Amino acid sequence: IDPHGNVVHLTSYTDAIDPEPPKTEAEIEIDALNVPGDAQAAFDEAFVRLEPILGASDAARIKSHLEVTEEQTLEQRSLVLGRELDKDQRKGVYMVTNNFLPTRVTCETVDGQLRFIRRLPKDKAPSDKRGQRSKWAHAGDYCHFVMQKENQDSMDTLQQIARTLKCNARVFGMAGTKDKRGITVQKCSAFRIAHDRLIWASRKLRGGRLGNFSYGEKEIKLGELGGNQFTIILRHVQGADAVSLEPVLLGIRNTGFINYFGMQRFGTQSISSHTIGISVLKSDWRRIIDLILCPRIGERDDVAKARNVWDTTRDPKATLELLPRRAALAEHSVLQHFVKSGSTNNCSAAFACIPRNLRLMYVHAYQSFIWNHAVSERIRVFGTKGAVPGDLVIVASDFSDNAHAKSKAPEEETRVVPVLVTEENASDYSIYDVVLPLPGWDVRYPEHQVKNVYEELMAKDGLSPSGLAKHPLKEYRLAGAYRHFLIKPRDFMYEWMRYNDDALPLARSDSDAIEGKHDPESIEFGQNVALKLKFDLPPSAYATMLLRELMRTETAAGYQTQLSNNTESKE
């Protein structure tokens, strides 16, 4: 969902909104000259325009000088006006000679006086500057486009496009990272890459398509979205039916769910992202690299083999040759730096080679880890009945009303000052207004026992909330942010479906719609039962947490890893 509340869809692979870029003041001025297309007519018009600038006598002298056709020396072909002109007069002369007489004369200023040099026929004519602009002839430096991808991370898809176009992945921007599992659609931008090149790259893209191209002056940055719309299919529903699940579904629609950060925030591998984030915040660069490259439980065989080579040899070149590019963006970035530098000593520089979005993801994961624990403590102690003294509140509203202000990455979010709940004002607020801070140096903490969770948990990791302002690198100095701990989905809808074939989709993707495929329908006597959900969530809210409320399903890292491996084994 974009910042204006519109759901982003891929509707065309080739359509592009590509208006002529606005003309510069100089181009508008040149167009107003109305230079004749006929060379002789342009020559005659030039002196009509020079006469009011230089006077009739000097204009006639220059015209006679330029009408000479015999070959002469440079000195003979030069005519010095013999008097100084002011700035506006010189500008007027240059405007006329450059546009009406570009092949007949070269005009230059020498010691404050104008010199007119008659050009020879064999001289190379200067380029015609009328309407001339840079090779980038689009209305804005950024090409905006819609990207649909399947079974790969957003950054992996953009890296794939960058390799195809032989450009740096840093030219691409996106409003948010989307999950690997599922078919996702999002808005992206590319700095000075024309839409025809992106169309070409899209045709070579594995597991994705690009389309709906347009141009704009600004990059699309992380957090510039109004939320996310989800369509989720739960297949093989067993042990429950429409009647027994109706109260749960209505409960989610009317009451909502706890706004935990989902397991995607922390990664699905045995070494979680927040663990690396701790080392980033402590500037322990060697430890960071060890965590990124060390062997992990439950990985693909080819990735595991590459990690084992690193673990036993510390040979970046040998490890890089074995590591599949698609599987490990951070690992590739680090190893490539080691290979190019010829040393594995500068771990800080190696970590800096990882794309910024991914580097910040580690520290944001640590903030999320602390926040999840704080929420659990808030619920354990005070429940979910309402606001209590010591809570912090920010009045909740429909997330589309102020989507952009509340959608930034934690360290970039617009500063909102929460209100402290007291005995006197507690009845003015609901549980949906209660927020908890993501730890940082510029946030307020609740004034009850939940505050201790922040201090105690961070102390175990050798950190403190106030210490987050002291990192030697500015991008890791975390200001913090606020997050509502109970939210309700918007436009929550559900539909029961029956089907027979697990291989057939039960929802139509945008690319299916482009290709004329119909929306799948329920089969009246199908052998299997599925539940189709559709709803909107605010930025940074996790649909997996809604599903956990519905299904009471395991969301631990091991289970998520198993899902990933099962998906990859079917490729």
PyMOL commands that set and color helices and strands:
alter all, ss='L'
color gray80, all
select helices_A, chain A and resi 25-31+39-54+56-66+87-100+154-165+169-171+195-203+242-255+263-266+273-281+285-293+301-313+316-322+325-327+329-341+347-352+356-382+404-406+410-412+426-428+431-433+451-460+466-469+474-476+510-514+543-551+557-569
alter helices_A, ss='H'
color red, helices_A
select strands_A, chain A and resi 16-17+78-84+105-110+113-118+142-150+172-174+183-191+208-216+228-234+257-258+392-393+419-420+434-438+481-484+486-487+490-499+528-537
alter strands_A, ss='S'
color yellow, strands_A
deselect
rebuild
show_as cartoon
